[in-house]
Amino acid sequence: MIHEKHVAAIKWGDELGKRLESLRGEISLRDLEAKTEQVGQKVSFQYIQQLEQPSRFIKRIKNDYLSVSLDVLKVLCLALDTDLSDLLDLTKIKISS
């Protein structure tokens, strides 16, 4: 088990992007941005779009993946009223809070 204080970022790709988009459901990107602000840390709709469609943006940074902070993912999950485990596959690595 790895305590979350030791995890700065998550390697982010298309599979996780699709999972985030699925969890967002019918909520618009702008509404999710507003919800993140309400829970304490604004995540811009543009950044959420990058996370949902990482392949589109990876080409610009000339890398194979995006890195996203665990703090941002926790805010998104809080705004979506879901658990981090619903977004990330935590069966191989357990992150505790």
C-alpha positions as CSV (number, residue, x, y, z in Angstrom):
1,M,0.0,0.0,0.0
2,I,1.3,3.5,-0.9
3,H,0.0,6.4,1.1
4,E,-1.3,9.2,-1.1
5,K,1.2,11.7,0.3
6,H,3.9,9.8,-1.6
7,V,2.0,10.0,-4.9
8,A,2.4,13.3,-6.8
9,A,1.1,12.4,-10.2
10,I,-0.6,9.7,-12.2
11,K,0.5,8.6,-15.7
12,W,-2.6,9.4,-17.8
13,G,-3.7,8.0,-21.1
14,D,-6.8,7.3,-23.3
15,E,-8.2,4.5,-21.1
16,L,-8.4,6.8,-18.1
17,G,-9.7,9.6,-20.3
18,K,-12.6,7.5,-21.4
19,R,-13.3,6.5,-17.8
20,L,-13.4,10.1,-16.7
21,E,-15.7,11.0,-19.6
22,S,-18.0,8.1,-18.7
23,L,-18.1,9.2,-15.0
24,R,-18.9,12.7,-16.2
25,G,-22.0,11.4,-18.0
26,E,-24.4,14.2,-19.0
27,I,-22.6,16.9,-17.0
28,S,-21.2,19.5,-19.3
29,L,-17.5,20.4,-19.1
30,R,-18.3,23.9,-18.0
31,D,-20.7,22.5,-15.3
32,L,-18.0,20.2,-14.0
33,E,-15.6,23.1,-13.9
34,A,-18.1,25.0,-11.8
35,K,-18.5,22.0,-9.5
36,T,-14.8,21.7,-9.0
37,E,-14.7,25.3,-8.0
38,Q,-17.5,24.7,-5.5
39,V,-15.5,21.8,-3.8
40,G,-12.5,24.0,-3.4
41,Q,-10.1,23.9,-6.5
42,K,-11.2,25.0,-9.9
43,V,-10.2,22.7,-12.7
44,S,-10.8,24.4,-16.0
45,F,-13.1,22.8,-18.6
46,Q,-10.2,23.0,-21.1
47,Y,-8.0,20.9,-18.8
48,I,-10.9,18.4,-18.2
49,Q,-11.2,18.1,-22.0
50,Q,-7.4,17.4,-22.2
51,L,-7.8,14.7,-19.7
52,E,-10.8,13.1,-21.5
53,Q,-8.9,13.2,-24.9
54,P,-5.3,12.9,-24.0
55,S,-4.1,11.6,-27.4
56,R,-5.1,14.9,-29.0
57,F,-2.9,16.8,-26.6
58,I,0.0,14.4,-26.2
59,K,1.1,15.1,-29.7
60,R,1.7,18.7,-28.8
61,I,3.9,17.9,-25.8
62,K,5.8,15.2,-27.7
63,N,5.3,12.6,-25.0
64,D,3.5,9.2,-24.7
65,Y,1.3,10.3,-21.9
66,L,0.1,13.1,-19.7
67,S,0.8,13.4,-16.0
68,V,-2.0,14.6,-13.8
69,S,-1.7,15.4,-10.1
70,L,-3.5,13.2,-7.6
71,D,-4.9,16.4,-6.1
72,V,-6.7,17.3,-9.4
73,L,-8.1,13.8,-9.7
74,K,-9.4,13.9,-6.1
75,V,-11.1,17.2,-6.8
76,L,-12.7,15.8,-10.0
77,C,-13.9,12.8,-8.1
78,L,-15.3,14.9,-5.3
79,A,-17.1,17.1,-7.9
80,L,-18.5,14.0,-9.6
81,D,-19.5,12.5,-6.2
82,T,-17.5,9.3,-6.9
83,D,-14.5,7.6,-5.5
84,L,-11.0,7.7,-6.8
85,S,-11.2,3.9,-7.1
86,D,-14.0,4.4,-9.7
87,L,-11.6,6.4,-11.8
88,L,-8.3,4.6,-11.3
89,D,-7.7,0.8,-11.4
90,L,-6.5,0.4,-7.8
91,T,-6.4,-3.4,-7.9
92,K,-2.7,-3.5,-8.5
93,I,-1.6,-0.6,-6.3
94,K,-3.5,0.5,-3.3
95,I,-3.4,4.3,-2.5
96,S,-4.6,5.1,1.0
97,S,-5.6,8.4,2.4
